[in-house]
Amino acid sequence: MSSPPTEFHKLWMEQCAATEDIREAFGLENALEYLIAEKLFTFLMVSERDPAFGLSISV
């Protein structure tokens, strides 16, 4: 039995909504730090499950 696929677009929408709240409460810099950290964390989680995903991103 496999787990259901992660719907990354929904996760991204939730992160963007949270970023708006953080910006109002703590300012733009903190909001951007949150958003960048969340995107990096999501990338790391996915690349641990699927090493090919990590290789698909070129720097």
N, C-alpha and C positions, 0 to 999 in steps of 0.2 A: 504494500500500500504506500503510495507516495503522497507527500504533502501537497496542498493546493499551491499553485504558482502565486508568487508575491505580485501584487498589483502596484508596481512602482509609481504609476501616475497618481494613485490615491495617496500614497505615502508622501509624495512630493507636494500635493495640494495641502495636506495636513501640515507639513513643515512650513510652507509659505504662509498659511494662516497663523501659525504660532509665531512666525517671524514678525508679522504685523503687530501682534500683541506685545512682543518683546520690544519692538521699536517704540511703541507708545509709552511703555513703562520704563525702559532703560536706555533708550537712544539707538541711533542708527548703527554705531560701531558694534555694540553688543548684539544687535539683531543680525548683522552680517556675519559676525563670528559664530553665532549659533547656526546659521544656515550653512555656512561652509563646513563646519564641523559635522553636522548631520549628513551632508552629502558625502563627505569623506568616509564617515562611519558606515554608511549604506554601501558604498563602493567596496570597502574592505570586507563587509559581511558577505556580499555576493561573490567576490573574487575568492574567498575561502571555500565556498561551496562549489564554485565553478572556475577553476584556474584559467580556463580559456578566456573567460570574461576579462580578467586582469590583463591578459596579453593583448586584448583587442583595443585597449586604450593606448594610443601613441602619445609620447611626450614631445 
